[in-house]
Each structure stands twice: as structure tokens, then as C-alpha cells.
Amino acid sequence: MSGTISLRQMQTGRKAIIVAIRTEGELGRRLRDLGLIPGAELEVLGRAPLQDPVALRLNGFTLSLRNNEADLISVRPL
Amino acid sequence: MPMSALFSAESRPLTIALAGNPNSGKSTVFNHYTGARQHVANYPGITVEIKEGFAKTRGKERIRILDLPGAYALTAYSQDELVARRGLTLDPPDAVIGVLNAGALERHLYLAVQIMELGLPLVLALNMYDEAQTQGLEINIPRLSELLELPVFPTVARQGLGLNEALEAGALAAEASRAGKGKAPLILSYGPDLDALLEELCLILEKSAPLAGFPDAYPRRWIAVKCLENDAEILTLLQRGNPALAEEIRSKTTEAARHLKLTSGTDPESLIADYRYGFISSLLRREVLRSKEDPRQRRRFSENLDKILTHRLLGPILLLAALYGMYKITFGLGQIPTGWLENFFALLREAAAEHLPEGALKSLILSGILAGVGGVLSFVPLILIIFILISILEDSGYMARAAYMLDRIFRAFGLHGSSVMPYIISGGIAGGCAVPGVLAARTLRSPREKLGTILTLPLMVCGAKLPLFLLLTAAFFPEDATLVMLILSLLAWTTALLAAKILRLTLIRGAPTPFVMELPPYRLPTLFGVLIHSLERVWHYIKKAGTLILAISVLVWAGMTYPAPPEESAATYAVRLAVLEETCSALPEKEEETRARLRKELTQAKNELNSLTLAHSWAGRLGAGLEPLTAPLGFDWRVNIALLGGLGAKEVIVSTLGTAYSLDAADPGGSLPLQQRLKRDPGWNRATAAGLMIFVLLYSPCFATLAVLRQESGHAGWAVFSLLFNTLLAGGAAAAARSLLMYWGI
């Protein structure tokens, strides 16, 4: 799909729609439980002082994940 | 009244479980219902706590309330979630009150829907309703209630709004389900492919009913869905109960998974989650949830605060300041009541010394019980303050930010951002305690990171190590006391992190656990919540002092008292003591000087006897036997005894040294404080003192910590490992430090 990038590449303050999550097993389960599913809209709120993890806003709450987890999530910037 | 007692004994009270995501305000709801009438329910075999309490409805009915651990879903990802799920399934409550954050309804309904799939009667409390309103959300509650076919209430738990109504509705639902008029499980459609398969699985499960290993309460379809979701616990249960059935089901689900992958590139788990979320979002779109004009106003407060508190430069500075502030407050404020308690126990000892008859009992009470337990209890104010501060940090949402900011550093050592809390509680800020620290590590998901954390946190500067550090710095480094304490703290952190890294590279190898964590909005903690939380932890500590430490103090006392010294030398002392006392009391009133001299002689004789007893005792012999091992560290038999006693509880080290050094040639009066006696002892110098401090910092955790280590790691082997590994580490580090200091001539 054109215009799809990984979540890690997103700049702070930008919004995007999740296109796909390329992971299975426990991590996939955790991400889904927290509402990270294809079609969900998110906004990158910021990064920790050492640039990792990243903080996201999703569906009315804030969550954080590490860059190597963000790699597994492809998004389409809005 | 006997009648009512009989009645209540016969019918067990209705049970309502509180379920909800972390940060939904569930604990506040629980505290409101049960007040202080709550305790940790004992569920055998599990380490995460389920709290239990009792509430009364308007009709004066007593209801048992269970507070399940916070869970995002019933997929059993973390230990907390597994326990929450077991609380709902193994011994199902009569009804559930689902506590939801009204401001994040979509995600919070995800858990509620899964509870409905389980077929448990559910009442929804849309909590923090006021916040949702100020965020511009409009929730049509009657509509939501109608669509889900269950009672829904807006609540504000901090102010107690709506909670009684929710409880009444919960009680009604519970009564109905007791009477066999429960609700049928919610049946969600997971799309044509999976629905057909689920029906097939249900038939297979039905065929072999009753299912071995499953309570009847499990709806068949729920089990079928869990099998499709590849749920480890359910699959294991099936396998254990009926291997042939498990095999049959597994072949069906793997086939379905393969097919799905081919046709749509997805897996059953994702598809099921998609349909669940789809159900929720279509539900909310049916005139349930409307967001007024400006949704950007929402949560702006927390986000703006985060811009400062997690700022690249300001964030870490403020974090350090917060930690330093905690340290300052704890010790600045804590000193005062600690002093009172110490004085109180000193008075108690004086009174006991005066009024109790001489003999073994007096010695037991004075040296065993009062010295041991009193020393431990004097830490209660410090612990209370530190837990209050930690509760505030936790409840306000700042602790999650600390984990977020520090994750990158902790990950470098094979740990997790969430390790910061257990580390700090254990003494990352000097003065903690490893026992609650190990327990706090329960929030860590991965067994490996959890193990890495709990095995290294006993290396921190716990409160019980402090008295010895204070004693030795005062005696040998009086000018550099602050510097020495700082070095010890830094040494603790460095050693712990390096040890964690080594462990994670060797014994507990494995990939890091994901850091997917919610950053809850900042909130002002409630006084009641903070107090309940802290008092509970302090009570645990007091219980430990009253039981374990009491037992160890008595053991240590016995070890240091028996066997008694040979009779002839004891008899010589007895005669000498009697003569001295008699002369003393026979003196005419005016002879003050002679009296003082005699008194000194008397004390010295007593001390000599004590020391003789000690040297002759089991502990003394053991300490002497260990001298060859500890010679490179410069520890003599007296230090060895103290260190052995410290295995029971580190507080014991100082009091044991006190007894062991009662005899000192340089101090014939025996009136000098221990600090001065050590300073004058030719066997002591700064290098030895530094070595001892390092040894005490790092050597084996105390028995209480070893016990929780065993419990939390699930293996006694790890406790034994911790004992040996830490002691060897301590020996090596202390010997190296001592030689270095001697070489430099410090």
C-alpha cells in the first residue's frame, strides 16, 4: 500500500491510521487487548528522553511502547 | 444473636466481584464499598492478591466483595490478568460489577464484553463520569443499558456518586443468578468462517461433557473461542483432562488457522479481536456515544503536564529531584517518630532490667525479644512514610512515567522500565525493604525480567542495613558521612544492574519482554486510598517483626547464650559479682567516689561474663570456626557472629556487635558506646570498616527476603542461589575494596 510507513518513523505530533500489525503470539495479543488494531487512529505524543519508548494516544488513552515494537506496526499517516 | 448467626452460617453471602482495567478507579470503588473492612483473600497457589471485603446493601444484606486485579482482557497476558480470570471462572462470583473508565469507553468495554461472553451477570459502572463530561463526551446511558441488556450507572468513585445504586443492582443480579435465573452468555458473531467452526467445536465439547477439569460454569462456546485464541491455560486444562479431545480440537483449530492465513493473511486471534472491537464500536455508534465539538480539549491537561514531566532534559532532572525529595522527606520527617519509638523501647528495657529477676528469662526478654523486635519496630515510621510517598507517586500516575523514562536504561541491563519501582522500594532510595520490593515485582510480565529484578534488588540499601552504615561511618568516616552513604548507594545500583546483566546473559537468557504500557492520566491521589494502601503494607511489616523476627531474635539469643560457660569460671564470676554488689550496698552514703569505682568494676565483670558466655556459645564457636574464611576481610569471630545473625534480619548485626564487644580492654568501664569501642579496637581500621559495609550491603538477603524470593520465583533453588551468589559477590567485593584501601593507605 502506498504511503505506509512503520510507526517508528512517525514524527512527534503526527496522526496516523494503523494498517497492519505484523506480530503474533503474546505481543500481538497484548497490542490487541489495548486496542491497537488495524483501522484504529493514533497520534504520536512524544518520546522518552532517550528516544525510546514512544508515547501514543489512542482511543482516549495514552500508551507507550518501545521502538522495536513500533517497528511491527505499519501505519498510514494522516 | 444466635438466630442470625445460625442463618448466616447456613447461607453463604452473595459474592460480587469487581472487574476492570488498571486505572479504571476500581480500587477506589472497592474502598468505598468495604471501607477499612478489607483484607487480602487467600487463594492457594497464587501470588497476586485478590482483596476481599464486606459491604451492606440498603436492605442490610451483607455482600462479599472481591477486588480482582486490574485486567485489560481475559486473555491472561500478565499474572494479574490470569488471576483476574481465575477469579471469574474457577469459583465464579454471583455477579460482577464492571468498573469502566467512561472517558475511554471503547477500550474498557472490551473486558466487559468478554465477561458477558462468560455468561456472568454484569452491572456496569461508568466511572470518572465527571471527567468524561468535561472532556466533551456524551454517553446515552439508557441506550447503552438497553442495547447490552444490563444495568448501567454513571459513577464518580472519588465522591462516592452512583456507587450505591450500582451495588444494589449488583445485589439484585446476584440474587437472581443464585435463584437460577442467571443470564445466558452473550454470543458474538466472529464472521462466517469462524462461527461455523465454533459451532463444530461446541458440538465436540458437548459430546464429551462433563469436561474433565472444567467447572460447569464455563460456557462451551467460551471454551471453544479460547481454543481458537490459542489460550495456553485452557488448552493445558483440556490436554490434562481429555488428551484425545484436545487433539481433536487442536487439529481443527490449526487447520482453520492455516486456512485463514492463506485466504486473508490473518490469524484467528486477530480476527476474534477485530470482531469484538467491531461489536463495541458499532454499539457505541448506535446513538450511545457522542463527542461534542472539540474533542481536542480532552486529556490536554495530562498531555501538557507530560510535555514538562517527560521532557528530554527537564524530565530526568525532575525525576531525580522527586527521588531526592522522597529521600529527604522520609529521613527528615521519619527521624522524629523513630526517635520516640527508640526511646520508648529504651525505657521498656530499663524497666525490664530493673524489675525482672536475674536469670535466663531476663536475658531472653532483654537481649532476645526487646533488642530484636524493638530494633525492627523502630523502623515502622520510616516505612510508613516511604510507602505513603510511593503510593502517592503510584496513584498520581507519575510512577508509570518514571518507568517510561527509565526503560531504555533498564533494558540495557536486561530489565524493564517497570523494574524501577521494585528497585526503589527495596532501597534504591536508601531505607527501603526488599520484601515489599520483591512483591512489587509482580507487575513485571516476563518471568525472566521479573527473576532478574527480584534476584538483584536485595543488593540495594535496605533500611535494615542502614544502622550498621551509620555506626561505621560515625566511627571511621565522621567527616565524610554523606559521601560514604552516597558511594554505598551508587555501589548498590551499579552492582545490582551489572549482576542483572550477567544473569540475563547467562542463567536467565532470553529476549526482552514488550514494553506496552498504559500511561494513565495524572490524578490527585485520594487520602483514603493512599492511607489504606500504606497502612496495609506497614501492617505486613509489623506482622513480620512480630513473628519471623521475634523467632529469629530468640534463636540468635539462644545461640549466643548456650551452652553456658564452664561452671567453675561462671561460679568465680558469680562470687565476684556478689561480693562487689554487697560492698557497694554496704558503703556509707558519703563515699560517692568509691561507689562509682565499684559500679564500674561491677559492669566490667558483667561484661566479661557476657563475653565469656558468647565465646563459649554455639554462635561464638561457629564465628571462630569461620575466621579462616573471613580473615582476608579482616573480620574476627565477633563480626562473624553478627553477620550470621544478620541472615535472620540485618538489623540484628548492630545489636549483636554490641553484645560481642561488651568486653574491651581499652574501655575498662564499659560505658563507651559501641562506636567508640570499635574505633579503639586495634583490630579495626578504616579499610576493615569499609570492607564490612560493602560486605553487609551485598551479602545474602535476610530470611524474610529469601522466603518471598522462593515464593515469587516459584523455586527454592533461586533462594539458595541468591544466598550463595550474593555472599560470594560480597566477599569478593569487600576483600578487593579492603586491599585497595590498605594499599592507598586510607
Interface residues (C-beta under 8 A of the other chain):
Chain A: I21 E24 E26 L27 G28 R29 R30 L31 R32 D33 L34 G35 I37 P38 L45 G46 A48 P49 L50 Q51 D52 P53 A55 R57 N59 G60 F61 T62 L63 S64 L65 R66 E69
Chain B: Y72 A73 T75 Y77 N101 G103 A104 L105 E106 R107 Y110 E229 D267 E269 S270 A273 D274 Y277 R298 R299 S302 E303 D306 K307 T310 H311 R312 L313 G315 P316 Y404 M405 D407 R408 I409 R411 G417 P514 F515 V516 M517 E518 L519 P520 P521
